[in-house]
Amino acid sequence: MKGSFAGKRIIVTGAASGIGLACVRSLVDRDAVVGCLDHDGGALRALAAWSEERIVPFEVDITVSAEIDAAVSRFANDRGGIDGVINSAGIDLLAQVEETSDAEWRRIMAVNLDGPMHVCRAALPYLRRSGGGAIVNISSGAGLQPLLHRAAYSASKAALQMFSKSLAMEGAAFGVRVNCVCPGAVDTPLFRGSLDTADDPAAELEKVNARYALKRIAQPEEIAAAVLWLLGEEASYVTGTAMAVDGGRTFH
Ligand SMILES: NC(=O)c1ccc[n+]([C@@H]2O[C@H](COP(=O)([O-])OP(=O)(O)OC[C@H]3O[C@@H](n4cnc5c(N)ncnc54)[C@H](O)[C@@H]3O)[C@@H](O)[C@H]2O)c1
């Protein structure tokens, strides 16, 4: 698939780790230029060293709209436009509702919902100008069906789906497609972090694996493959979907 994104200018958030990083690698392999947004400056610098020509790093906090506006407009102005956006930055929270503080609730919503909104809003004028384009937001299987002790996380991911569907209706008028990918468990630092809170992480992983029809969790590259399909021309008639990529768990 080398060259299938040749000349395309794509913004990826959460670019320094996990699913976002797998998307960046696949896009660079396909000759895109990628504006990489993340708040982990060290990881971003390591990523940028990998391809100075194709990776443009921006150290930003996606919850701060002024930082996003500045980064998105700089990328668009330097590269002459934007053709696509992948919102992958996100955080998890494992907590019962009774033990969820106001600050934890607000932080989950700020990162998982406000962040993608900031990026979509900043990028839309440029997507319009380039005659269309596509947005893929990374939601979660937890936004399709509830997950125990993840009320805040599940609510933020379900809201992201409805935001994306609403934006798909708006975007259709000017040729912008908007979709969500809803992964199940994926082997990334975010997933490993929650696994490590278990008394016996290896036993917990076995339990998680057993929940999936395919009896295993995903690798980030398997999610990136679905994201790139939705982002690319082959999905030209697909908009407003929330596509489960979850090894057979939610059966949506
Ligand atoms: N890993 C899973 O099991 C899983 C399952 C379903 C959905 N998801 C979703 O996939 C997305 C990516 O998750 P991942 O597993 O790759 O996680 P990850 O922790 O490996 O990567 C997330 C990246 O987002 C960045 N980030 C977090 N908050 C940020 C902020 N405020 N501003 C800028 N950057 C920020 C982090 O620095 C990190 O580089 C998330 O939205 C997550 O909710 C993950």
The ligand as a MOL file (V3000), in Angstrom:
LIG
                    3D

  0  0  0     0  0            999 V3000
M  V30 BEGIN CTAB
M  V30 COUNTS 44 48 0 0 0
M  V30 BEGIN ATOM
M  V30 1 N -5.8740 0.3540 24.4740 0
M  V30 2 C -7.1290 -0.0330 24.5670 0
M  V30 3 O -7.4240 -1.1220 25.0970 0
M  V30 4 C -8.2280 0.8460 24.0230 0
M  V30 5 C -9.4930 0.2650 23.8450 0
M  V30 6 C -10.5220 1.0410 23.3270 0
M  V30 7 C -10.2970 2.3680 23.0220 0
M  V30 8 N -9.0610 2.9050 23.2170 0 CHG=1
M  V30 9 C -8.8780 4.3120 22.8890 0
M  V30 10 O -7.8510 4.4400 21.9300 0
M  V30 11 C -7.2190 5.6990 22.0810 0
M  V30 12 C -5.7150 5.4950 22.1450 0
M  V30 13 O -5.4200 4.7100 23.2770 0
M  V30 14 P -4.0470 3.9450 23.4400 0
M  V30 15 O -4.3760 2.6330 24.0120 0
M  V30 16 O -3.2660 4.0520 22.1900 0 CHG=-1
M  V30 17 O -3.4100 4.8340 24.6170 0
M  V30 18 P -1.9140 5.2860 24.9080 0
M  V30 19 O -1.9110 5.7160 26.3250 0
M  V30 20 O -0.9390 4.2680 24.4510 0
M  V30 21 O -1.7510 6.5810 23.9690 0
M  V30 22 C -2.4960 7.7390 24.2030 0
M  V30 23 C -1.6630 8.9480 23.8040 0
M  V30 24 O -2.4770 10.1110 24.0250 0
M  V30 25 C -1.6650 11.0980 24.6320 0
M  V30 26 N -2.4960 12.0030 25.4090 0
M  V30 27 C -3.2630 11.6920 26.4920 0
M  V30 28 N -3.8500 12.8010 26.9750 0
M  V30 29 C -3.4630 13.8320 26.1810 0
M  V30 30 C -3.7300 15.2270 26.1830 0
M  V30 31 N -4.5100 15.8020 27.1100 0
M  V30 32 N -3.1780 15.9840 25.2120 0
M  V30 33 C -2.3630 15.4410 24.2770 0
M  V30 34 N -2.0530 14.1200 24.2390 0
M  V30 35 C -2.6040 13.3330 25.1900 0
M  V30 36 C -0.6680 10.3370 25.5100 0
M  V30 37 O 0.4930 11.0980 25.8040 0
M  V30 38 C -0.3820 9.1130 24.6340 0
M  V30 39 O 0.7340 9.3410 23.8000 0
M  V30 40 C -7.7970 6.3270 23.3420 0
M  V30 41 O -8.7610 7.2930 22.9610 0
M  V30 42 C -8.4250 5.1670 24.0560 0
M  V30 43 O -9.5120 5.5530 24.8720 0
M  V30 44 C -8.0180 2.1690 23.6950 0
M  V30 END ATOM
M  V30 BEGIN BOND
M  V30 1 1 1 2
M  V30 2 2 2 3
M  V30 3 1 2 4
M  V30 4 1 4 5
M  V30 5 2 4 44
M  V30 6 2 5 6
M  V30 7 1 6 7
M  V30 8 2 7 8
M  V30 9 1 8 9
M  V30 10 1 8 44
M  V30 11 1 9 10
M  V30 12 1 9 42
M  V30 13 1 10 11
M  V30 14 1 11 12
M  V30 15 1 11 40
M  V30 16 1 12 13
M  V30 17 1 13 14
M  V30 18 2 14 15
M  V30 19 1 14 16
M  V30 20 1 14 17
M  V30 21 1 17 18
M  V30 22 2 18 19
M  V30 23 1 18 20
M  V30 24 1 18 21
M  V30 25 1 21 22
M  V30 26 1 22 23
M  V30 27 1 23 24
M  V30 28 1 23 38
M  V30 29 1 24 25
M  V30 30 1 25 26
M  V30 31 1 25 36
M  V30 32 1 26 27
M  V30 33 1 26 35
M  V30 34 2 27 28
M  V30 35 1 28 29
M  V30 36 1 29 30
M  V30 37 2 29 35
M  V30 38 1 30 31
M  V30 39 2 30 32
M  V30 40 1 32 33
M  V30 41 2 33 34
M  V30 42 1 34 35
M  V30 43 1 36 37
M  V30 44 1 36 38
M  V30 45 1 38 39
M  V30 46 1 40 41
M  V30 47 1 40 42
M  V30 48 1 42 43
M  V30 END BOND
M  V30 END CTAB
M  END
